[in-house]
Amino acid sequence: MEKEKKELTKETLLQALDTINEQADKFIYWYVYSLLYKSKYIELDGETIYLPYFGKDENVIFRLFDAFLKIKYPGYDILETSKELVIKLIKVATGEAERPGIILQGPVGTGKTFLILTWLEFRLKVINAYPVERRNDIQHSKIKAPSIIRYSPIELRTNFFQDGYAFIEKGAGNARKEHNRGEIMFIDDFGLGAIVNYFGAEVNILEELIYKRYEEFKRASNFEFYCTTNLRRKDVEDNFNPRFYSRVYEMASWEPFTGDDRRKGSGLIKQWPMLPELQLERPERW
């Protein structure tokens, strides 16, 4: 005789979400799949229920990230090869880390950029930046995923040449608005191509951006900072202003990321995770 399926009700769903760490892997998979391909909200019994996880249980977040990878990037073995690093990323997300950011340092091709982009995609789609008191009966306008600012060396230069020092003001995030902008900053290839000639003056765009980001970081405890780099920590310390290095050190911990060049192996992931772009407010031309 076939087992009768239980009807999904508001009560059963809320109970499952409140005890998510006790749920089987099948439920975790369904939950993450629903968030990725259906909606962050579900209508049950005439009420709207908010689905993303907003707790701080490391084991729950680890299981959710595991399901996320199996659904979106099957074969990606980061949880097997770098479990401790993923735990550190989780601690940053939950506000439990000593420093609210991570700089991944390692050789070319080890997958540093892909890991950070994957983690940030997970942050946007599965776990929420701000806790809410109740899952149901909430105002949708009060729920906000973190906004992400991402720069490569060429994007830093392009933005600076387009908008000058106004880019530094707008591009570092803003902790003073009602809803923060740029709570998460990600700089790829940190330390490369940062110095430019601007109207005859030498400007280190990265240093200027970090000084401004640090000001915003000190105003908002939820501002996070991620970087990838092939440079050694001592290279950055020796070649940048001590004021710059000191601020970077406070905002992020340095984590080694070693391994073989994944681009030379098999089973390549053909496309990086796509993150929504934070639209910078362009200054009026002077």
C-alpha positions, 0 to 999 in steps of 0.5 A: 500500500502506498504511503499517503503524502502529507499535505504541506501546511503553514504549520508543518513548513514553519516547524520544519524550518525551525528545526532545519538541522534535524531534517533529512538531506532530502528536505535540505535539497528541496529547500535549497532547490526551491530558493534557487528556482522558485521563490524566496516566498511561499503562500500557504493558508493565506499567509506569505512565508519568508523562506531563506535561512537567517540563523547562525548555526554553522552546521545548518549553513554548511549543509545548505551550502553542500546542497547548493553546490550539488544542485548548481555545481555538481563535481565541485569538491571544495567541501572535501578539499577545504572544509576548514576554509568554508567554516571560516567563510560561514563565521564571517557571514554569521558575524562570528569571525574575528575579522569580517573578511577573507583574503584568499592567497594562492597560485594561479588557477587554484579556483580562488575567484570561483570559490568566492563568487560561488559563496556570494551567490549562495549568500544572495540566494539561500541565506539572508543578511539580516535576521527577521523576527518572524517568517510569516506576516512580514513586510516584503520591503523590509527584507533585503539581501546584501548588495555586493560590490565587485572589482577586478583591476580593469574595473577599478581603472575603468571606473576611476577614469570615468568618474575620478575621485567621485568613484572612490566616494560612491564605489566603496559602499555606504554605511550611512543610508537607511539601507546599507549599500555595498555591505559586501566588497569583493576585489579580484586579483588584489594588488595588481594594476592599481597605480595609474597616471591621472592628469599627471599625478600618480594615483594608487586607486586600490589604496584610495578605495581601501581608505574609504572602505575602511571608513564605512567599515568602521560605521557598520559591523555587517560590512564584509571584505573579500579578496583573491590574490597571487601576491604573498602577504609580505609582497603587499606589506612591502609594496603598499603604504603601511596605513593601507596594509594596517586597514586591510589587516583589520578588515580581513584574515589572510588564508592560503589557498593551494592546489593544482591549476584547475584550468589544466585538469578535466571537468572544468566549470565553464561559467562563473556564478553571475552576481547582480551588479550594484549600480553606482550613482554616477556623479554629474559631469563638471 
